[in-house]
Every structure is written in C-alpha cells, then in structure tokens.
Amino acid sequence: MIKLEKKLLDLCQKNNFTFGFSESCTGGGMAARISAIPGASKSFLGSIVCYQDSVKEKLLGVPSALLLNPGAVSHVVAEKMLEGTLAQLSVDIAAATTGFAGPEGGLPTMPVGTVFIATGGKQFKHKIIRLQLEGERTEIIQKAIDHALLQLIACIENVKH
C-alpha cells in the first residue's frame, strides 16, 4: 500500500504543483513525513510550525481578535492559517492544522481530539473540516496528519477531472 505522503508527493510532482503546510497541533509532523521522502524538495517548499498564537499572528497574519474569539482552534482560524500559508510560502496548494491533541486543553464544546484542517490553493477550492479524533496525544496527531494528507490528495484529484 502506498503511503499517503508518497501519493501526495507523486500527485504534486506529476502535475507540477508546489505545496506546503502550517502546523499547530501537528507540530511539524506533516513536514517530517514528507521530507523523509527523497526528492521531496521538487514540490514541497516548507512548513510553518505555528504552535503559539503569536506565531499564527506574526507569520500567517491571523488577526489577534480571532485568536481570542472564537479561538485558535476554530474553523475561521484554520482558514486564515491556510490563507497565510499560501501567501507566505507562495505554493499552489497547502494544508493548515489546528486543534487540541491533549491530554490537556479542550473546551466543553470542543474536547481534546477536536481538530480543524483547512486545505486549498490558488486554483483549488478551499475546504475546512472539523474532526473529533479519539486516542492518546500521539494517535490524535498522527490521525490529524493522515486526514490533512487525504484532504490534499482529494483536493488535487477533484481538480484533475
């Protein structure tokens, strides 16, 4: 079975697309999986690990007001992170992740395991999904990475037709 990161890389290289990420709850995990593949630099330009809100604001242009309300783990912040990633990395397509990986954090309406993933690009429709993932911290992070990679693959495959 082909790994998700390899499938994404192959699709991007075949279609001459560049891609990148902004990662909060995944903490650079997406970049680590992609950059482990030889030749990834032909399409993968980079990842902004924006664990702290101040980095989301300074590097990605997420308004501080949105980081306070509705909060860093939200649909709108994921979307703003995606927009900032596309602008800062100048890529064709990108993914942004924000969420509560645990074991602490979370809110009554958004418990640990809540993750928002935004994907899209210049010629790709933007899509933001909310997930409620189960498991320990490392499991939640790996599941979030898998979902983000799947979303990017689907985004590219939907445009190809």
C-alpha positions in Angstrom: 0.0 0.0 0.0 1.3 3.4 -1.0 1.8 5.8 1.9 -0.3 9.0 1.9 2.7 11.3 1.9 4.2 9.5 -1.2 0.9 9.6 -3.0 0.6 13.4 -2.3 4.2 14.0 -3.4 3.7 11.9 -6.6 0.5 13.8 -7.5 2.1 17.2 -7.0 5.2 16.2 -9.0 3.1 14.8 -11.8 1.0 18.0 -12.0 3.9 20.4 -11.3 2.3 21.7 -8.1 4.1 23.1 -5.1 2.8 22.6 -1.6 3.4 23.5 2.0 1.8 23.4 5.4 1.1 25.5 8.5 1.0 23.2 11.5 -0.2 23.9 15.0 -1.4 20.7 16.6 0.6 18.5 14.3 3.8 20.3 15.3 5.8 19.7 12.1 4.7 16.1 11.8 3.4 16.6 8.2 6.7 18.2 7.2 8.7 15.3 8.8 6.7 12.7 6.9 7.1 14.5 3.5 10.7 15.5 3.9 11.7 11.9 4.7 11.0 11.0 1.0 14.0 11.5 -1.3 13.3 14.2 -3.9 10.5 15.8 -1.9 12.1 19.3 -2.4 10.9 19.3 -6.0 7.4 20.0 -4.8 7.4 20.5 -1.1 8.5 24.1 -0.2 8.1 24.0 3.6 6.0 24.2 6.7 5.4 26.9 9.2 5.1 25.4 12.7 2.9 27.9 14.5 2.3 26.3 17.9 1.9 29.6 19.7 -0.8 32.1 18.8 1.8 34.9 18.4 3.4 32.9 15.6 0.0 32.4 13.9 -0.5 36.2 14.1 3.0 37.3 13.1 3.9 34.8 10.4 0.5 33.9 9.0 -1.4 37.1 9.5 -4.2 35.6 11.7 -5.9 38.5 13.4 -5.4 38.6 17.2 -9.1 39.2 17.7 -9.9 35.8 16.0 -7.3 34.0 18.2 -9.2 35.3 21.2 -12.7 34.8 19.9 -13.6 32.2 18.6 -10.1 31.0 19.5 -7.1 29.4 17.9 -8.9 26.1 17.5 -11.7 27.1 15.1 -12.9 27.0 11.6 -12.1 30.6 10.9 -8.5 30.4 12.3 -7.8 27.3 10.2 -9.0 29.2 7.1 -6.8 32.2 8.0 -3.9 29.9 8.6 -4.4 28.4 5.2 -4.5 31.8 3.5 -1.4 32.9 5.3 0.4 29.7 4.3 -0.5 30.2 0.7 0.8 33.8 0.8 4.0 33.2 2.9 5.2 30.1 1.1 3.9 31.0 -2.4 2.7 27.5 -3.0 0.0 26.1 -5.3 -1.8 24.1 -2.6 -1.5 23.9 1.2 -2.9 22.5 4.4 -3.3 24.1 7.8 -4.0 22.2 11.1 -5.1 23.5 14.5 -6.6 21.5 17.3 -6.5 20.1 20.8 -4.2 17.0 20.8 -4.3 16.6 24.6 -4.0 15.3 27.2 -4.9 18.8 28.5 -6.7 21.6 26.8 -10.0 21.4 25.1 -13.3 23.1 25.9 -16.8 21.8 26.8 -17.9 22.4 23.2 -14.5 21.3 21.7 -12.9 18.5 23.8 -9.4 17.1 23.3 -9.3 15.5 19.9 -11.1 18.4 18.1 -9.0 19.3 15.0 -9.7 21.7 12.2 -8.0 21.1 8.9 -8.1 23.7 6.1 -6.9 22.8 2.6 -6.9 24.6 -0.8 -4.9 26.8 -3.0 -4.9 29.3 -5.9 -6.8 27.0 -8.3 -8.2 24.7 -5.7 -11.4 25.2 -3.7 -10.8 25.8 0.0 -12.2 23.3 2.4 -12.3 23.3 6.1 -13.2 20.2 8.1 -13.8 19.6 11.8 -12.8 16.3 13.2 -13.3 14.7 16.6 -10.4 12.2 16.9 -10.0 9.6 19.5 -6.9 8.3 21.2 -3.8 9.4 23.1 -1.9 12.5 22.1 0.4 10.8 19.5 -2.5 9.0 18.0 -4.5 12.2 17.6 -1.6 13.9 16.0 -1.0 11.0 13.5 -4.7 10.8 12.6 -4.8 14.6 12.0 -1.7 14.3 9.7 -3.4 11.4 7.8 -6.6 13.4 7.4 -4.7 16.5 6.2 -2.8 14.5 3.6 -6.0 12.8 2.5 -7.7 16.2 2.1 -4.9 17.5 0.0 -4.9 14.3 -2.2 -8.7 14.7 -2.7 -8.3 18.4 -3.5 -5.9 17.6 -6.3 -7.8 14.6 -7.6 -11.0 16.6 -7.8 -9.4 19.3 -9.9 -7.8 16.8 -12.3 -11.2 15.7 -13.9 
